[in-house]
Amino acid sequence: MGRLRRKPGMVEALSLFPELVVITDEKFYGNGNWKARFPVSGPLFLELGTGKGRFLQEMARLHPDCCFVGLEKEPGVLIQAVRKTRELELTNLKFILGDVQWLDRMFAPAEVDGIFIHFCDPWPKSRHEKRRLTHPDYLRRYRHILTSAGSIRLKTDNRELFEYSLASFTASGMELVRVSRDVHAEDANLSAVMTEYELKFHAAGLPICYCEARFDNVGEVAADA
């Protein structure tokens, strides 16, 4: 996939939706308290690289008692998600314009009940390994913000990234709760809500890999942070 060109004026356009999006940079400190932004008080779920927001919009519609946050670093993509969410009148879905590397500044320890990672860039070259969202460095950030029962749910069409992620999860002290190398063939419930990319890959007959993983002692780590 080619690199997205950042359209001028998109950050300014996002600033017109303060009730739906939080704009961050490397100096941002959110100090948690995300539940106060929602009219419901259910569990809080975070999607990394939410794109145009299709997955979270459908999840928010199906689970009105839950809180959802989508993190996206490209403002030109995020503005589409924000506008569609307002159109759908979904009050249990918010967004963050920002980079995943500042995640622990956006959320308090043990604030997030679950993290979705969907079709992220596989960064196949070995010199780019640390950029993969399932690299141990990123897993430490996720561990900091997850609740004791919180899990990471990964979907990808890239088999090499998937196998790397399984090894990374295990090496980081995570339990593999569910693993599938063709989730659409094995579990209709897990494939009921699809992202934009997933719709295309599934239509092309490509198998989608899925994993849910959980830290064994995440609560202890968050409490000591």
PLY file of the C-alpha trace (Angstrom):
ply
format ascii 1.0
element vertex 225
property float x
property float y
property float z
element edge 224
property int vertex1
property int vertex2
end_header
0.00 0.00 0.00
1.33 3.43 -0.91
1.90 6.06 1.71
-1.13 8.27 2.29
-0.74 11.92 1.43
-1.83 14.20 4.23
-4.45 16.60 2.92
-4.18 20.16 4.20
-6.84 21.39 6.60
-7.86 17.95 7.91
-6.72 18.58 11.50
-8.67 21.83 11.47
-11.70 19.95 10.14
-11.43 17.43 12.98
-11.33 20.23 15.52
-14.93 21.04 14.55
-16.02 17.75 16.21
-14.74 18.16 19.81
-17.49 15.88 21.13
-16.21 13.01 18.96
-12.44 13.36 18.57
-9.46 14.20 20.76
-6.49 15.64 18.87
-3.12 14.66 20.35
0.61 15.02 19.72
3.81 13.92 21.47
3.20 16.48 24.23
-0.32 15.27 25.03
-1.20 13.84 28.45
-4.80 12.66 28.65
-4.71 11.45 32.26
-7.34 8.80 31.56
-10.95 9.31 32.69
-12.31 8.26 29.30
-15.52 6.88 30.76
-16.55 10.43 31.69
-16.78 11.22 27.96
-19.53 8.65 27.38
-23.22 8.56 28.35
-22.81 4.85 29.18
-20.52 3.22 31.73
-19.82 -0.18 30.20
-16.41 -1.65 29.35
-14.01 0.42 27.24
-12.56 -1.01 24.02
-9.81 0.51 21.87
-9.07 -0.10 18.18
-5.59 0.76 16.91
-5.62 2.13 13.37
-9.36 2.52 13.08
-9.31 3.81 9.49
-12.72 4.92 8.25
-14.30 3.44 11.38
-16.53 0.74 9.92
-15.68 -1.90 12.52
-16.21 0.31 15.57
-19.34 1.89 14.15
-20.93 -1.52 13.81
-19.66 -2.62 17.22
-21.04 0.54 18.81
-24.41 -0.10 17.18
-24.52 -3.73 18.31
-23.25 -3.01 21.84
-24.84 0.29 22.96
-23.83 -0.27 26.61
-20.10 -0.45 25.76
-17.65 2.40 25.15
-15.45 2.38 22.04
-12.43 4.49 21.09
-10.70 4.43 17.71
-7.07 5.59 17.39
-5.94 6.81 13.96
-2.90 8.86 12.96
-4.06 9.96 9.49
-6.45 12.93 9.79
-7.68 12.62 6.21
-8.93 9.10 6.96
-10.18 9.86 10.44
-12.39 12.74 9.32
-14.44 10.24 7.31
-14.95 8.07 10.40
-15.92 11.06 12.52
-18.42 12.43 10.00
-20.04 9.02 9.53
-20.27 8.50 13.29
-22.07 11.81 13.74
-24.40 10.88 10.88
-25.18 7.57 12.61
-25.73 9.39 15.94
-23.52 6.92 17.83
-22.86 8.38 21.26
-20.79 5.44 22.56
-17.97 5.90 20.02
-15.11 8.43 20.21
-11.85 8.87 18.32
-8.28 9.96 18.91
-6.01 11.54 16.32
-2.62 10.36 17.45
0.19 7.82 17.33
0.16 4.49 19.14
3.63 5.15 20.57
2.05 7.72 22.93
-0.67 5.32 24.05
0.29 5.28 27.71
-0.11 9.08 27.78
-3.66 8.83 26.46
-5.00 6.24 28.89
-4.59 5.61 32.60
-3.24 2.30 33.93
-5.86 -0.49 33.75
-8.37 1.75 31.97
-8.95 -0.30 28.79
-10.90 -3.57 28.76
-9.80 -4.74 25.34
-7.63 -3.77 22.36
-8.37 -4.55 18.70
-5.51 -4.64 16.17
-6.87 -5.10 12.67
-4.82 -5.53 9.47
-1.93 -3.41 10.64
1.14 -2.80 8.48
3.19 -6.05 8.66
6.54 -4.25 8.24
8.05 -7.41 6.68
11.68 -6.30 6.62
13.65 -7.38 9.69
15.10 -3.91 10.19
11.55 -2.61 10.69
10.58 -5.23 13.28
10.17 -2.68 16.08
7.46 -0.92 14.06
5.16 -3.94 14.15
2.24 -3.33 16.49
2.77 -6.73 18.08
6.43 -6.13 18.88
7.22 -6.64 22.61
7.86 -2.89 23.03
4.27 -2.16 22.00
2.94 -5.05 24.06
4.44 -3.42 27.16
2.44 -0.27 26.39
-0.76 -2.27 25.98
-0.09 -4.14 29.20
0.12 -0.84 31.06
-3.38 0.32 30.06
-5.26 -3.01 30.06
-7.44 -4.18 32.94
-6.67 -7.46 34.68
-9.07 -9.34 32.39
-8.28 -7.27 29.30
-7.22 -8.93 26.06
-5.69 -8.11 22.69
-7.55 -9.31 19.61
-5.60 -9.45 16.38
-6.84 -9.97 12.83
-4.57 -10.05 9.80
-4.35 -11.52 6.33
-0.54 -11.64 6.62
0.52 -15.12 7.76
4.11 -14.10 8.51
2.97 -11.26 10.78
0.51 -13.61 12.46
3.12 -16.23 13.30
5.48 -13.51 14.51
2.70 -12.12 16.70
1.93 -15.48 18.27
5.58 -15.85 19.22
5.71 -12.28 20.51
2.58 -12.76 22.62
3.96 -15.94 24.16
7.41 -14.45 24.81
5.73 -11.49 26.55
3.95 -13.75 29.04
0.56 -13.81 27.35
-1.95 -16.64 27.24
-3.27 -17.47 23.76
-7.00 -17.66 24.44
-8.06 -18.37 20.86
-6.05 -18.93 17.67
-7.45 -19.40 14.17
-5.71 -19.28 10.82
-9.02 -19.09 8.94
-11.51 -17.45 11.28
-14.28 -17.01 8.71
-14.36 -20.76 8.13
-14.17 -21.64 11.82
-16.24 -19.12 13.79
-19.11 -17.07 12.38
-19.40 -15.03 15.58
-15.83 -13.73 15.33
-16.26 -12.81 11.68
-19.70 -11.17 11.96
-18.31 -7.60 12.15
-15.67 -6.83 9.54
-13.36 -3.92 8.81
-13.11 -2.29 5.39
-10.01 -4.32 4.55
-11.52 -7.52 5.86
-14.52 -7.21 3.56
-12.19 -6.98 0.56
-9.93 -9.81 1.64
-12.85 -12.10 2.49
-14.53 -11.37 -0.86
-11.26 -12.33 -2.57
-11.23 -15.65 -0.72
-8.18 -14.87 1.42
-8.05 -16.59 4.84
-8.09 -14.24 7.83
-5.97 -15.11 10.86
-7.30 -14.32 14.35
-5.84 -14.43 17.82
-7.07 -13.35 21.23
-4.32 -13.11 23.85
-4.30 -12.06 27.49
-1.54 -11.18 29.96
-1.37 -13.47 32.99
-0.60 -10.72 35.52
-1.62 -7.50 33.79
-3.42 -6.19 36.85
-0.29 -6.43 38.98
1.76 -4.53 36.42
-0.83 -1.76 36.11
-1.10 -1.43 39.87
2.66 -0.99 40.20
2.91 1.54 37.36
0 1
1 2
2 3
3 4
4 5
5 6
6 7
7 8
8 9
9 10
10 11
11 12
12 13
13 14
14 15
15 16
16 17
17 18
18 19
19 20
20 21
21 22
22 23
23 24
24 25
25 26
26 27
27 28
28 29
29 30
30 31
31 32
32 33
33 34
34 35
35 36
36 37
37 38
38 39
39 40
40 41
41 42
42 43
43 44
44 45
45 46
46 47
47 48
48 49
49 50
50 51
51 52
52 53
53 54
54 55
55 56
56 57
57 58
58 59
59 60
60 61
61 62
62 63
63 64
64 65
65 66
66 67
67 68
68 69
69 70
70 71
71 72
72 73
73 74
74 75
75 76
76 77
77 78
78 79
79 80
80 81
81 82
82 83
83 84
84 85
85 86
86 87
87 88
88 89
89 90
90 91
91 92
92 93
93 94
94 95
95 96
96 97
97 98
98 99
99 100
100 101
101 102
102 103
103 104
104 105
105 106
106 107
107 108
108 109
109 110
110 111
111 112
112 113
113 114
114 115
115 116
116 117
117 118
118 119
119 120
120 121
121 122
122 123
123 124
124 125
125 126
126 127
127 128
128 129
129 130
130 131
131 132
132 133
133 134
134 135
135 136
136 137
137 138
138 139
139 140
140 141
141 142
142 143
143 144
144 145
145 146
146 147
147 148
148 149
149 150
150 151
151 152
152 153
153 154
154 155
155 156
156 157
157 158
158 159
159 160
160 161
161 162
162 163
163 164
164 165
165 166
166 167
167 168
168 169
169 170
170 171
171 172
172 173
173 174
174 175
175 176
176 177
177 178
178 179
179 180
180 181
181 182
182 183
183 184
184 185
185 186
186 187
187 188
188 189
189 190
190 191
191 192
192 193
193 194
194 195
195 196
196 197
197 198
198 199
199 200
200 201
201 202
202 203
203 204
204 205
205 206
206 207
207 208
208 209
209 210
210 211
211 212
212 213
213 214
214 215
215 216
216 217
217 218
218 219
219 220
220 221
221 222
222 223
223 224
